[in-house]
Amino acid sequence: MRSEPSILHVDLDAFFAAVEQRDKPSLRGKPVVVGGIGLRGVVSTASYEARKYGVRSAMSTAEARSRCPHAAYLGGRFDAYRATSAAVMAQMRELSPLIEPLSLDEAFVDLEAAGLSGLDVTKVAAIADQLKEAIHAASGGLTASVGAGTSKLIAKIASDLDKPNGTVVVPPGTEAEFLAPMQVTVVPGVGPATAQRLTMAGVRTVADLQQLSLDELVRQLGTSQGTNLYRLATADDSRAVVSDRETKSISIEDTFETDLIDRAVLAAIADGMARRVSERLQKAQLSGRTVTVKTRMHDFTTHTRSSTLAGPTDDPRIIARVARRLLEESDISGGIRLLGVGVSSLADWIQDDLFIDSEAAEAEEVAVELPEQRRTRDRAGYYPGQDVIHTEYGEGWVWGSGRGRVTVRFETARTPPGPVRTFAIEDPALAVHYPHRPPEEDTDVAAG
């Protein structure tokens, strides 16, 4: 641990839903759910208005609808999320040259690397509030919650304590005391199974955990996990803030609000990511030989598994099949907080029909709907929340579609709530719109 609270954890509040509310004035202050919008969909993000009804990340869309039937259920607009994330990350880099993005909506910021000193609680809180103001301006009104501490562990936990738009700085020397009254599940590595075992041993809070000796924890949980929990329970965390190195690959990744341990849900999410990677490969007229699955665990450790094919491909069935196999080989017992699928070893050619077999055909039939999948489109490709443009009415977004019609609300982030109009699906005056995609964006090559 450091002697000053020089590590910030910045977490954008209800990010996907907040971007939707920003760009759709009629939804501001109302329940919004972003995710798979079909019967077998999965919630990616719920606005705070929807969370009041018990809607949460990783919940099935069917259950979310039963809890909050009056919410707006929208598919994802990842061009908008990426553009907003880039603007936010730029503000963090203005503050420090060393940031560690964890996903589109959260990152660690190292104030020590910025050459700042004399970082007491008051000064760090002021820096955090200034950063939040810069993020609010750069993102068009989004809020962020910031935690600060002497380690990544403390900063991350602190950022969750005063949402939304909160700032929590943990004074140096108080870390163990800070953790003590919290439920033991706040410690990375304590998932449902471990929590149950600890409960049987009378351990419910971090204070209870701090009373156990190293030998007792090792006996209860094994050498690796026992040693790790013994260290983290007293906030002993010396991990450095590390910037991700840019690689020549095309990848998709997402962070979950709760650690996921359900293999079926994770496999479905991987399938959706594989399809999105394939779309980006095809758009860039590229293919790749190496498929990689990235997992960031409950304790922020990151693992990657890769498999290299005999020839390059852009086929979503093949990418999904390999990604699922790599995921099956991963240990997820402690819970996964981030999952990513990528393709590297890029080429501008494809090995046709190299992997067309029964397994690939099976992968194509997976029907679980995800936030990043647009499987609830009608024939013309429209889905709720999608950006569209009309030759007469201008920019708007899809309110709903079906039975040969599409209903559009014409409004943007720069206008007041707008009117609603319904058109025939095949109306030539209406088209899909990409207002957040930069003109120079051709290959959309991302860090792996």
C-alpha positions as CSV (number, residue, x, y, z in Angstrom):
1,M,0.0,0.0,0.0
2,R,1.0,3.6,-0.5
3,S,1.4,6.3,2.1
4,E,-1.1,8.6,0.3
5,P,-4.5,8.0,-1.2
6,S,-3.1,8.4,-4.7
7,I,-5.1,5.8,-6.5
8,L,-8.6,6.8,-7.9
9,H,-11.2,4.4,-9.1
10,V,-13.6,6.2,-11.5
11,D,-16.9,4.5,-12.2
12,L,-19.5,6.1,-14.6
13,D,-22.9,5.7,-13.1
14,A,-25.3,3.4,-14.9
15,F,-23.3,4.1,-18.0
16,F,-25.2,2.6,-20.9
17,A,-28.6,3.7,-19.5
18,A,-27.2,7.2,-18.7
19,V,-26.0,7.6,-22.3
20,E,-29.5,6.6,-23.5
21,Q,-31.1,9.1,-21.2
22,R,-28.7,11.8,-22.3
23,D,-29.5,11.2,-26.0
24,K,-33.2,10.6,-25.5
25,P,-34.7,13.6,-23.6
26,S,-38.1,11.9,-23.2
27,L,-36.5,9.2,-21.1
28,R,-34.7,11.4,-18.6
29,G,-35.8,10.7,-15.1
30,K,-37.6,7.5,-16.2
31,P,-36.7,3.8,-15.9
32,V,-34.4,2.6,-18.7
33,V,-33.1,-0.9,-19.2
34,V,-30.4,-1.6,-21.8
35,G,-29.8,-5.2,-22.9
36,G,-31.3,-8.0,-24.8
37,I,-34.9,-7.0,-25.4
38,G,-36.4,-10.4,-26.3
39,L,-37.8,-13.0,-24.0
40,R,-34.4,-14.6,-23.5
41,G,-32.5,-11.4,-23.2
42,V,-30.1,-10.4,-20.4
43,V,-30.0,-7.0,-18.7
44,S,-26.7,-5.2,-19.2
45,T,-27.5,-1.9,-17.4
46,A,-30.5,-0.5,-15.6
47,S,-31.0,3.2,-14.8
48,Y,-31.3,4.2,-11.1
49,E,-35.0,4.7,-11.7
50,A,-35.3,1.1,-12.8
51,R,-33.2,-0.2,-10.0
52,K,-35.8,1.1,-7.5
53,Y,-38.0,-1.7,-8.8
54,G,-35.3,-4.4,-8.3
55,V,-34.0,-4.5,-11.9
56,R,-30.2,-5.2,-12.0
57,S,-27.4,-6.2,-14.3
58,A,-27.3,-9.9,-15.5
59,M,-31.0,-10.4,-14.7
60,S,-33.1,-11.9,-17.4
61,T,-35.1,-9.4,-19.4
62,A,-38.2,-11.4,-18.7
63,E,-37.8,-10.9,-15.0
64,A,-36.9,-7.3,-15.4
65,R,-40.1,-6.7,-17.4
66,S,-42.2,-8.4,-14.7
67,R,-40.7,-6.1,-12.1
68,C,-40.7,-2.9,-14.1
69,P,-43.1,-3.3,-17.1
70,H,-43.3,0.5,-17.7
71,A,-39.5,0.9,-18.3
72,A,-38.0,1.6,-21.7
73,Y,-36.2,-1.5,-22.9
74,L,-33.5,-0.7,-25.4
75,G,-30.9,-2.5,-27.4
76,G,-27.3,-1.3,-27.1
77,R,-25.7,1.5,-29.2
78,F,-22.0,0.7,-28.9
79,D,-20.8,3.5,-31.2
80,A,-22.3,6.0,-28.7
81,Y,-20.9,4.2,-25.7
82,R,-17.4,4.0,-27.2
83,A,-17.4,7.6,-28.3
84,T,-18.5,8.7,-24.8
85,S,-16.0,6.5,-23.1
86,A,-13.2,7.9,-25.3
87,A,-14.1,11.4,-24.2
88,V,-14.2,10.4,-20.5
89,M,-10.8,8.6,-20.7
90,A,-9.3,11.6,-22.3
91,Q,-10.2,13.7,-19.3
92,M,-8.5,11.1,-17.0
93,R,-5.4,11.2,-19.2
94,E,-5.4,15.0,-18.8
95,L,-5.1,14.4,-15.1
96,S,-2.5,11.6,-15.1
97,P,-0.4,9.8,-17.8
98,L,-1.1,6.5,-16.1
99,I,-4.7,5.2,-16.2
100,E,-5.8,1.6,-16.3
101,P,-9.1,1.2,-18.1
102,L,-11.1,-1.8,-16.8
103,S,-14.0,-1.4,-19.3
104,L,-15.7,1.4,-21.2
105,D,-17.1,2.9,-18.0
106,E,-14.4,2.5,-15.3
107,A,-10.7,3.0,-14.8
108,F,-8.0,3.4,-12.2
109,V,-6.1,6.7,-12.2
110,D,-2.6,7.0,-10.7
111,L,-2.1,10.5,-9.2
112,E,1.4,9.6,-8.1
113,A,2.4,9.2,-11.8
114,A,1.1,12.7,-12.4
115,G,3.8,14.0,-10.1
116,L,1.4,15.2,-7.5
117,S,2.5,15.2,-3.9
118,G,1.0,16.3,-0.5
119,L,-2.0,14.2,-1.4
120,D,-4.0,14.4,1.8
121,V,-7.7,13.6,2.0
122,T,-8.9,17.1,1.4
123,K,-6.6,17.6,-1.7
124,V,-7.5,14.2,-3.2
125,A,-11.2,14.9,-2.7
126,A,-10.9,18.2,-4.5
127,I,-9.0,16.6,-7.4
128,A,-11.7,13.9,-7.7
129,D,-14.5,16.5,-7.7
130,Q,-12.7,18.5,-10.4
131,L,-12.3,15.3,-12.5
132,K,-16.0,14.6,-12.1
133,E,-16.8,18.1,-13.3
134,A,-14.6,17.6,-16.4
135,I,-16.2,14.2,-17.1
136,H,-19.7,15.7,-16.8
137,A,-18.8,18.4,-19.3
138,A,-17.0,16.2,-21.7
139,S,-19.6,13.4,-21.7
140,G,-22.6,15.7,-22.1
141,G,-23.9,15.4,-18.6
142,L,-23.0,12.0,-17.3
143,T,-22.0,11.5,-13.7
144,A,-19.3,9.4,-12.1
145,S,-18.6,8.0,-8.7
146,V,-15.0,8.2,-7.5
147,G,-13.2,6.3,-4.7
148,A,-9.7,7.1,-3.6
149,G,-7.3,5.2,-1.4
150,T,-3.8,3.8,-0.9
151,S,-4.5,0.7,-3.0
152,K,-6.7,-0.5,-5.9
153,L,-8.8,-2.6,-3.5
154,I,-9.7,0.4,-1.3
155,A,-10.3,2.7,-4.2
156,K,-12.6,0.3,-5.9
157,I,-14.7,-0.5,-2.8
158,A,-14.8,3.2,-1.9
159,S,-16.3,4.1,-5.4
160,D,-19.3,1.9,-4.7
161,L,-20.2,3.5,-1.4
162,D,-21.8,6.8,-2.4
163,K,-23.5,6.2,-5.8
164,P,-24.4,8.0,-7.9
165,N,-22.1,11.0,-8.2
166,G,-20.3,10.4,-5.0
167,T,-16.7,10.9,-3.8
168,V,-15.2,8.8,-1.0
169,V,-11.5,9.2,0.0
170,V,-10.3,6.7,2.6
171,P,-7.6,8.2,4.9
172,P,-4.3,6.3,5.0
173,G,-3.9,4.1,8.0
174,T,-7.7,3.5,8.3
175,E,-8.0,0.8,5.6
176,A,-8.6,-2.2,7.9
177,E,-11.0,-0.2,10.0
178,F,-12.8,1.0,6.8
179,L,-13.3,-2.6,5.7
180,A,-14.2,-4.1,9.1
181,P,-18.0,-3.5,9.3
182,M,-18.7,-4.5,5.6
183,Q,-20.1,-7.9,4.6
184,V,-17.4,-10.4,3.8
185,T,-18.6,-10.5,0.2
186,V,-17.0,-7.1,-0.4
187,V,-13.6,-8.8,-0.4
188,P,-12.6,-9.9,-3.9
189,G,-12.6,-13.7,-4.0
190,V,-15.6,-14.2,-1.7
191,G,-18.3,-15.4,-4.0
192,P,-21.5,-17.3,-3.0
193,A,-19.8,-20.6,-2.3
194,T,-16.9,-19.1,-0.3
195,A,-19.4,-16.9,1.6
196,Q,-21.4,-19.9,2.6
197,R,-18.3,-21.8,3.9
198,L,-17.3,-18.7,5.9
199,T,-20.8,-18.3,7.3
200,M,-20.6,-21.8,8.5
201,A,-17.4,-20.8,10.3
202,G,-19.2,-17.8,11.9
203,V,-17.6,-15.3,9.5
204,R,-20.1,-12.7,8.1
205,T,-18.2,-9.4,8.2
206,V,-14.7,-8.4,7.3
207,A,-14.1,-7.8,11.0
208,D,-14.9,-11.5,11.6
209,L,-12.5,-12.4,8.8
210,Q,-9.8,-10.3,10.3
211,Q,-10.0,-12.3,13.5
212,L,-9.0,-15.5,11.8
213,S,-5.4,-16.6,11.6
214,L,-3.7,-17.4,8.3
215,D,-3.5,-21.1,9.3
216,E,-7.3,-21.1,9.9
217,L,-8.1,-19.5,6.6
218,V,-5.8,-21.9,4.7
219,R,-7.4,-24.8,6.5
220,Q,-10.9,-23.6,5.6
221,L,-10.2,-22.4,2.0
222,G,-6.9,-23.8,0.8
223,T,-3.5,-22.3,0.5
224,S,-4.1,-19.9,-2.5
225,Q,-7.5,-18.5,-1.6
226,G,-6.9,-18.6,2.2
227,T,-3.6,-16.6,1.8
228,N,-5.2,-14.1,-0.6
229,L,-8.2,-13.4,1.7
230,Y,-5.9,-13.1,4.8
231,R,-4.0,-10.4,2.9
232,L,-7.0,-8.5,1.5
233,A,-9.0,-8.6,4.7
234,T,-6.4,-6.2,6.2
235,A,-6.2,-4.2,2.9
236,D,-2.7,-5.5,2.0
237,D,-2.8,-4.7,-1.7
238,S,0.3,-3.6,-3.5
239,R,-0.9,-4.0,-7.1
240,A,0.3,-1.2,-9.4
241,V,-1.8,0.8,-11.9
242,V,-0.9,-0.6,-15.3
243,S,-1.9,0.7,-18.7
244,D,-3.1,-1.8,-21.2
245,R,-0.7,-2.2,-24.1
246,E,-2.2,-1.6,-27.5
247,T,-2.3,-4.7,-29.7
248,K,-3.3,-5.3,-33.3
249,S,-6.5,-7.0,-32.7
250,I,-10.3,-6.5,-32.9
251,S,-11.9,-7.2,-29.6
252,I,-15.1,-6.7,-27.5
253,E,-15.2,-6.7,-23.7
254,D,-17.7,-5.8,-21.0
255,T,-17.7,-5.4,-17.2
256,F,-20.6,-6.7,-15.1
257,E,-22.0,-5.0,-12.1
258,T,-22.0,-8.3,-10.3
259,D,-19.5,-11.1,-10.6
260,L,-20.9,-13.9,-12.8
261,I,-20.5,-17.6,-12.1
262,D,-23.3,-19.0,-14.3
263,R,-21.5,-20.7,-17.3
264,A,-24.6,-20.6,-19.4
265,V,-24.9,-16.9,-19.1
266,L,-21.2,-16.4,-19.7
267,A,-21.3,-18.6,-22.8
268,A,-24.2,-16.7,-24.2
269,I,-22.4,-13.4,-23.6
270,A,-19.3,-14.8,-25.3
271,D,-21.5,-15.8,-28.3
272,G,-22.8,-12.2,-28.6
273,M,-19.3,-10.8,-28.4
274,A,-18.1,-13.2,-31.1
275,R,-20.8,-12.0,-33.4
276,R,-19.9,-8.4,-32.8
277,V,-16.2,-9.1,-33.4
278,S,-17.2,-10.8,-36.6
279,E,-19.2,-7.8,-37.7
280,R,-16.2,-5.5,-37.1
281,L,-13.9,-7.8,-39.0
282,Q,-16.2,-8.0,-41.9
283,K,-16.6,-4.2,-41.9
284,A,-12.8,-3.8,-42.0
285,Q,-12.5,-6.5,-44.6
286,L,-10.2,-8.4,-42.2
287,S,-9.9,-11.9,-40.8
288,G,-7.8,-13.4,-38.1
289,R,-6.2,-16.7,-37.0
290,T,-6.0,-16.3,-33.2
291,V,-9.1,-16.2,-31.0
292,T,-8.6,-14.9,-27.4
293,V,-10.8,-14.9,-24.4
294,K,-10.0,-12.4,-21.6
295,T,-11.4,-12.8,-18.1
296,R,-10.9,-10.4,-15.2
297,M,-11.7,-12.2,-12.0
298,H,-13.3,-11.1,-8.8
299,D,-9.9,-10.0,-7.4
300,F,-9.0,-8.0,-10.6
301,T,-6.5,-10.5,-11.8
302,T,-6.7,-10.9,-15.5
303,H,-6.3,-14.1,-17.5
304,T,-6.2,-14.7,-21.3
305,R,-6.6,-17.9,-23.2
306,S,-5.9,-18.1,-26.9
307,S,-6.3,-20.6,-29.7
308,T,-4.7,-20.3,-33.2
309,L,-6.6,-21.6,-36.2
310,A,-5.2,-23.2,-39.3
311,G,-6.2,-20.2,-41.3
312,P,-7.8,-16.8,-40.8
313,T,-11.6,-16.4,-40.5
314,D,-14.3,-13.8,-39.9
315,D,-17.0,-16.4,-39.4
316,P,-19.0,-15.7,-36.2
317,R,-19.9,-19.3,-35.8
318,I,-16.2,-20.3,-35.7
319,I,-15.2,-17.4,-33.4
320,A,-18.1,-18.3,-31.1
321,R,-17.2,-22.0,-31.0
322,V,-13.6,-21.4,-30.1
323,A,-14.4,-18.7,-27.6
324,R,-16.9,-21.0,-25.8
325,R,-14.3,-23.7,-25.7
326,L,-11.7,-21.4,-24.2
327,L,-14.2,-20.1,-21.7
328,E,-15.1,-23.7,-20.7
329,E,-11.4,-24.3,-19.9
330,S,-11.3,-21.2,-17.6
331,D,-11.8,-21.4,-13.8
332,I,-14.7,-19.2,-13.0
333,S,-15.4,-20.5,-9.5
334,G,-14.7,-17.1,-7.8
335,G,-16.8,-15.1,-10.3
336,I,-15.9,-13.1,-13.5
337,R,-16.4,-9.4,-13.5
338,L,-15.1,-8.8,-17.1
339,L,-15.3,-10.9,-20.2
340,G,-13.7,-10.2,-23.5
341,V,-13.5,-11.9,-26.9
342,G,-10.9,-10.9,-29.5
343,V,-9.4,-11.9,-32.8
344,S,-5.7,-11.2,-33.7
345,S,-3.1,-12.3,-36.2
346,L,-5.1,-10.2,-38.7
347,A,-5.0,-10.7,-42.4
348,D,-6.9,-9.3,-45.4
349,W,-8.0,-12.6,-46.7
350,I,-10.2,-15.5,-45.5
351,Q,-9.7,-19.2,-45.7
352,D,-13.1,-20.2,-47.2
353,D,-14.9,-23.2,-45.9
354,L,-12.1,-24.2,-43.7
355,F,-14.2,-25.0,-40.6
356,I,-17.7,-25.6,-41.9
357,D,-18.7,-28.6,-39.9
358,S,-21.5,-29.7,-37.5
359,E,-20.0,-27.9,-34.5
360,A,-20.0,-24.6,-36.4
361,A,-23.6,-25.2,-37.5
362,E,-24.5,-25.7,-33.8
363,A,-22.9,-22.5,-32.8
364,E,-25.1,-20.6,-35.3
365,E,-28.2,-21.8,-33.7
366,V,-27.5,-20.3,-30.3
367,A,-30.6,-18.2,-29.6
368,V,-29.8,-16.4,-26.3
369,E,-30.2,-12.7,-26.8
370,L,-27.6,-10.3,-25.4
371,P,-27.2,-6.5,-24.9
372,E,-24.8,-6.3,-27.9
373,Q,-26.9,-8.6,-30.1
374,R,-29.6,-7.0,-32.2
375,R,-31.7,-10.2,-32.6
376,T,-35.0,-8.4,-32.0
377,R,-34.7,-6.6,-35.3
378,D,-37.4,-6.8,-37.9
379,R,-36.8,-7.4,-41.6
380,A,-35.5,-3.9,-42.1
381,G,-33.1,-4.1,-39.2
382,Y,-34.8,-1.8,-36.7
383,Y,-34.7,-2.4,-33.0
384,P,-35.8,-0.3,-30.0
385,G,-33.3,2.5,-29.1
386,Q,-31.6,2.5,-32.5
387,D,-30.6,5.8,-34.1
388,V,-32.5,6.6,-37.3
389,I,-32.9,9.6,-39.6
390,H,-35.8,10.7,-41.7
391,T,-35.5,13.0,-44.8
392,E,-38.3,15.2,-43.5
393,Y,-38.3,14.9,-39.7
394,G,-34.5,14.6,-39.1
395,E,-32.8,12.5,-36.4
396,G,-34.6,10.3,-33.9
397,W,-34.7,6.8,-32.4
398,V,-36.8,3.7,-32.7
399,W,-39.6,3.6,-30.2
400,G,-40.8,0.2,-31.4
401,S,-41.3,-1.9,-34.5
402,G,-43.3,-4.8,-35.8
403,R,-46.1,-5.9,-38.1
404,G,-44.5,-4.0,-40.9
405,R,-44.3,-0.7,-39.1
406,V,-41.7,1.2,-37.2
407,T,-42.5,4.0,-34.6
408,V,-39.9,6.7,-34.1
409,R,-39.5,9.5,-31.6
410,F,-37.8,12.4,-33.2
411,E,-35.4,13.9,-30.6
412,T,-31.7,14.1,-29.8
413,A,-29.5,15.1,-26.9
414,R,-29.6,18.7,-28.3
415,T,-33.4,19.0,-28.5
416,P,-36.4,18.9,-26.1
417,P,-38.6,15.7,-26.1
418,G,-39.9,15.2,-29.6
419,P,-42.9,14.0,-31.5
420,V,-43.7,10.3,-32.3
421,R,-44.4,9.2,-35.8
422,T,-45.1,5.7,-37.3
423,F,-43.9,4.6,-40.8
424,A,-44.0,1.6,-43.0
425,I,-40.9,-0.6,-42.4
426,E,-39.9,-0.2,-46.1
427,D,-40.3,3.6,-46.1
428,P,-37.4,4.9,-48.2
429,A,-37.3,8.2,-46.3
430,L,-36.3,6.4,-43.1
431,A,-32.8,4.9,-42.5
432,V,-30.5,3.7,-39.8
433,H,-28.2,6.5,-38.6
434,Y,-24.7,6.5,-36.9
435,P,-24.3,9.9,-35.4
436,H,-21.5,8.8,-33.0
437,R,-19.3,7.1,-35.5
438,P,-16.4,9.2,-36.6
439,P,-15.9,9.6,-40.3
440,E,-12.4,8.3,-40.2
441,E,-13.5,5.1,-38.4
442,D,-12.8,2.3,-40.9
443,T,-11.4,-0.7,-39.2
444,D,-12.4,0.0,-35.5
445,V,-9.3,-1.8,-34.4
446,A,-9.2,-1.9,-30.6
447,A,-6.9,-2.8,-27.8
448,G,-6.9,-6.4,-27.0
